[in-house]
């Protein structure tokens, strides 16, 4: 079993956001600033890794006809834990992410990895799979947020970049900007892949 | 039948274990969360009315429970005497309700400061209401007459300039402040 392969596939070749287009709801909503993207990425990675470990370790004893409810309960448990931790230690971030933290429960990346990978593979492989997928999600989210925050608000990590005279393109911060940026990123990546293949 | 009981039992065990983990985390974080929430609120109150020795929540004394805009009344005391009042108001903005703190000084009968606690306004437009320059437009305004939102530079003492391209938000914040101002004038200025 090649752990590096399990880890690295989530970063680019099987990236959950840019290649599999999973979990779009939270991606489009929280990518308005890089700080939000980092916070959301970290929370999702934590849940992904922990859920993958637990689900992989109980994969042989879970009766197959109730596996989905069992996975959901495990995932919901970890989401609540990270929610409480964020509320206690990073309340500002928690307020700005708002409803999207509890909504990690229904993020299809996490259930997708549980069903497609953790329920069929060993604990350590699942750990690396979760870590890679989580990091891939975070990277995609941060890249999206980088363009949206710089163009749409003239800021990076909350720091103004261009001075007071800069007129930001508000559309980039609003929902349409998320679609436009994501579309451009996907087109660019597809073009790169095409070049590689030919 | 046997199978159903077995499956149900398995789910029960899973839920119990997860519940145990969650309640353990809750027990660890609950005091920290309560403390940080209290701190945030106290800091907000101090920001809106800084010259106080003690701030008491007197909502029950001044408000009936079905008031739609005014949510909380905090009275600021100095040397045992009330010197200021801080209201929490909730008004309807462009994207949802806007929660605002507004402070009044009893002696000078003016607005000391305002602070937006929470909102769901459009980023880059209405969300600018949280910027300090918007709060500055209210500071020092007299609490004897209703404030009016204008789009140009204010001429009159009771005029407040709206945020460009966010008139609805500016009006919503001002509406909340006017409700508080009215209540303040009736209960704290005319009563004394």
Interface residues (C-beta under 8 A of the other chain):
Chain A: X32 X62 X63 X65 X66 X69 X70 X73 X74 X76 X77 X80 X81 X84 X85 X87 X88 X89 X91 X95 X152 X153 X168 X170 X173 X174
Chain B: X6 X7 X10 X11 X14 X15 X18 X19 X21 X22 X25 X26 X29 X32 X33 X36 X37 X40 X118 X122 X123 X124 X125
